[in-house]
């Protein structure tokens, strides 16, 4: 077991690079910046009361980011949150009076707040993630195995793609076996055609590891994430909640009553890099028009989660790891038949539910051409840019999407 003093020393090791990051928050008001600088460059961080003072800075920054649109929040404010989070973590680990397990779990909450509301520093872009990795070397007492003897029936369905496609008067999406790079580029990327790629990720450890919910609890149970609460994001009662992964699994993954909880479109692998060791970025993502990194998003939830019919601007390889999902796809040329919302925040989302289209309300839908599939574990669905897609989980499901320009 790693000694807490060693943990403190390792965390303190990032102080120099954090100090070099101070010019990144030059726009911050002088008083707040001066206080952060004093804690970084002096021994005052060894004062137990510093936790309270740093929390006051975080509260001040949190108020600032909650004024107006999130996209308009200045980066220097979010970077200040990252720096203040790091300083609070140092003081907490060194001076907490809690038992070791409680102290470590609280430390993860401090880190995750910084990851969720802060942003990377140029000098130390993985600062808080690295701090979390250091803390994970301490043996924290986890819950006993919570889910026992869960059968594969809970993570799979008996639906058949062809049968279901006929029911919806839809065209089954083509399935091809691990195509060559050239074949994929020529026939699907360049032609902007959807396709399911089979037997391309058989080497992923996630295919076996992620079947067991206890794996997530053991690896990342105390980590805080943001989940969606509600049937779909277009509903008026849809909201979000901060919750630990262990709480999310116990409260939502196997529950069939009450509101649906969904870890949707979430950068889980940036927050918890250990999970990224279980997957590999598909080589097909190399066909890019820019040098921007691929966006890797997690989609984790119970049976019945829904993403309404919508489209995205990037190419997408939606990869199914656990459970199954049914998807309806429509070409961009069908947009006029799908009744997109008028509101600018929802103009990429359609009003039609392709499972039960209301033809009296949306008569032009009958002119649309739906494509359909049931995506199974180990399969990747290529969704071209601007293609409409509706997604529903048929079982407990974990998917990973790879988005690129």
N, C-alpha and C positions, 0 to 999 in steps of 0.2 A: 504494500500500500504506500502511495506517495504521501510524504509528510506535508502538512499544511504550510510549514515554513518554506518548503521547496516550491509549493504552488505560489506563495506570495512572491518569492524571488523571481519566478518565471514571469508572473504578471507584471512585476515592476520592470522587467527587462524591456518592455515596450515604451517606457517613459520617454526615452531619447527620441524615438521616431515620432511620438505624439507631440513632443515639444517642437519638432521641426515642422509639424503640420499647423502650428498656430497662425502662420500667414494666410492659411486658407479660410480663416474666420475674421479677417481684418475688418470686414463690414459690420461685425458685431459691435454693440455699444461698448464704449470704453470701460465702463464699470464691470460689466460681466466678463469681458475678455480679460481684464486685469486680474479678476478673481481666479479664473481658470488658469491663467499663466502662473499665478502665485502657487497654486496647488501643484502644478506640474514641476516647477523649477525649484521648489523649496521643500523642506522637510515637514511642512504643515499638514501634508496628507497623512502623517502619522498621528494626528489628533483625532480621537474617536468622534468628536462632535462634527468633524468635516462631512460625515454622511448627511447630516441635517442641512448643512449649508449648500452642499452640492445638489441635494434634492430640491432645494429652493430654486436653484438655477434651472434644473430640469422642469420644474413646474412652470417657470416663467417661459421657457422655450416651448413647452407643450401648449401653453395658451396662444403663443404666436402662430404655431402651425395649424391651430384649429380656427383661425380667422380667415374666411374666404375659401377659395378652391385649393385643394391639395396640390394640384399641378402648378400653382402659382407660388408655392412656398419656396423661398430663396434657399439655395444649397448651403449657404454659410450658416443658416439657422439649424439645418439638419446635421451639418458637420459639428456644430457646437454641441448638439445632443449626443453625438457619438463620443466626443471628447469628455463631456461631463459624465456620461455613462461609464466610461472607462475609469475615471477618477472615483466615482461612487463605488464601483466594483472593488477597487483597491482597498478603500477604507472599510468596506463591508467585510471582505475576506479576512482582513487583518484584525478587526476589532469586534466582530459579531460575538454576542454572548450565547447564541443558539447552539444546540448540538450540531455535530458535523453534518448530518444528513439534511437538517432543516436549513443550515447555513448555505450548503451547496445548492439546494433547490431554489432558495431565494436569490442566490447569485445568478442562476440561469434566468430567473425572471427579470433581473436587472439587465442582463445582457440582451435578452430578447426584446425588451422595450427599446433599447438602443438600436437594434437591428431593424425593428419595425418602423421606427419613427426617425431614425438618423439616416445617414448615408455614408458610403466609404470615403475615407481620407486618401488623398493621392499618395502620401508617403507610406501609408499602412492600410491598404484597401481591405484586408481581411482581419483587421484588428480584433473586433469583437468575436468573430468566428474562431480565431486562434485562441482567444481567452477561453471560449467555451470548450475547445478541445483540451486545453490544459486542465480545466476543472473536471472534465469527464474521466481523467485518469484517477480521480479519487473514487474509491468504492462507495457508492451511495446505495443504501438499502432500498431496493425496489419492491414493489408489491409482489406477492406470490403470484404464480401463474393464475391469471384471472379468467381466461377462457380455456376450458378443458373440453377435449373430445368434440371439437367443432368439425363437422363433416364437410366434404367438398360440396355438398348440396347447398350450403349457405353462400358459396362463392361462385356458383355456376347456375345456368338455366338449361332447360331442355328445348328452347326455341330453335327453329330451323330457319336459316336465312331465306331460302327459296320459298318455303311455305308462307312465311311472314310477308315477304315481298309481294307475293300474289295477293294476299289479303289487302294490302295497301295499294294495289295496282301500281307497284313500283318496279323499277329495273334493278336486279341484284348488281351490286358493285363487283367488278372483276377481281379475282384473287390470283396472284402470281407468286411463284415460289422463288424467293431470294434472287431477284433479277440482277444482272450485271449493271454496273454503273452506267454504261453506255446505253443499255436498253431502257433503263429508268429515265435517263435524261431525254432521250430521243422520243419516247412514246408517251411519257406522262408529264414530266416537267415542262418541256417545250410546248406540248399540246394542251397543257393545263387540264388534264384528265385525272379524276380520282381513281385510286386503285388500292387494294389491300396487299401488303407485302407479307408473305408467310415465311417462317423459318429463318428470320434474319437476326433474331435476338436470343437464340437458344442458349447462348453462352452467359446470359445475364444471371448473376446470383439472385437478383430480385425475384425471379420467377418462382423460386422455392421459398426464399426467406420471407417474402412479404405476404405469404398465405397465412402466416401466424401473427395475429394481432399482438401477441406477447412480445414479439420481436421489436415492434415499435415502442412498446412501453419500456422494455429493458434498455433500448438504445437511446431513446429521446423522450421518455415519459414526462419529465419535469419541464420540457421546453414549451414555451408559450407561442401559440399560432393564432391567426385570425380566421374564423370560420364564418360561413354564411348561414343564416337561420331563415328558413322559409322554403316554400315549394320551388320558387324560381325568382330571379332577380327583378322581374317585371311586376311582381305582386306588391301591393301597397304596404303589406305588413312585413316585407323582407327587411332583414337587418343583419348586423354583424356582431360577433362576440369574440373577445380575447379569452382563450382557454388553453389549458395544457393539453398535450397530446394524449396523456393518460385519461384525463377527464373526457376529452372528445370521444375516445374509443368506448369508454364505459357508458357514456350518456347517449351516444348517437349511433354508433356503428351497428349494433344489434337491436336497437329499439325500433318498434313498429308503430308506436303510438306517440302522439305529440308532434311538435314541429321537426322538420328535417334539418339536420346539420351537415354541412358540406365544406370540406377543405378544397376550395375551387380556385383554379388559376393562381396557384400560390408558389412563390419562389422558395420552396422548402429546401431545395438542395444547396442554395446559397447560404441559407440560415444554418443548416445541419449538413455540412460536407460529408460526414460519415455515411449518409444515405446515398450520396452520389457514387460511392465506391461499388454500389450494387448494380449500377447501370453503366452504359457506355453510349456516348453520343453517336448516332448512326452515321455511317460514312456518306450516306445519301445527302446529308445536310451540306456537303461541300459545294453543291451547285448553288452558289450565292452570287448576288449582284453587288454585295458590299462586303466590307471586312468586319462588320459588326459581329459580336459573338452571338451564338445561338441562344435564344431564350428557352430555358428549360422550366416547365411548370408542372406542378403536381395537382392531381384531381383525385381526392380520396373521400369516399362516403358510403353510406348504406344503400340498399336497394331503393330505387325510386327517385334518386336525384335527377334533376332535369336542367339542361341548359336550353332555353328557348331558341327557336330558329333565328340564327344570326350569321353574320359573316365577319371575317378578320382580314386585315390587309396583307398578312404575311403567308408564306408557305407553311404548312403544318404537317408534321408526322405525328399523329395521335397514336400512341403506343399503349396497348392494353397489357397490364401486368397481372392483375388479379381480377377475377370475375368477368362479366360480359356487359356490353352496352349495345343498344340498338341506335342506329343513326339514320337520319334522312338527309340526303344532300340534294341541292338544286343548283343548277348553273346560274351564273350572274344574269344570263339572258332571261331568266324567269322572274327577275326582281319585281316586275310590274304586276305579277300574278300572286305575290306573296304578302302584299299589304304591309310594307314597312311602317313603323311608327313615325308620326310627324315630328315628335319632339327631337331636337338636335342631339340630345344625350342618348337617344335610343334609335337613331336613324339607321343603325346597322342591325337592328332587331326587327323581325317580322311579327305580325299579330296572329298569323295562322298557326294552329297546332296540327301538324300533318298526321298525327295519330287519329284525330277525329275532326277533320276540317268542317267548319260550319259554312256550307255552300250558300246558305241564304244570306249570311252576313258577308261572306267573301266569295262571291260567285266566280270571279276570274281564276280562282285556284284550280278549277277543273282544267285549265289550259296549261298548267305547270307539269313538268316531267320530274317526278321524284325518283331518286336513286336510293337504294336501301342496303343496309348490311347489319349483321350482328357481329360485332368485333369481339374476338375471343382471345384468351391469354396467349401471348407470344406473337400476336399480329400487330402490324402497323398500318394505319389508314392514312394515305396521302390525301390531304385536302388542299387543292390549289387555292391561291389567293382569291378572295371575294366570292368563293363558293359558299352558298348558304348551307348551314348544317344544324340539325336538331339532335340532341343527345339525351338519352335516358339510360340509367343504370338498371340492368335486369337483376342484379344481385349486388352484394357487397363488392365494391370496385375500387381499384387503384389504377389510374392511368397516368402516363407521362406524355406531355406534348412538347415537341421541339419546333419552335417557330424561328424562321429566318427569312431575310429579304431575298 
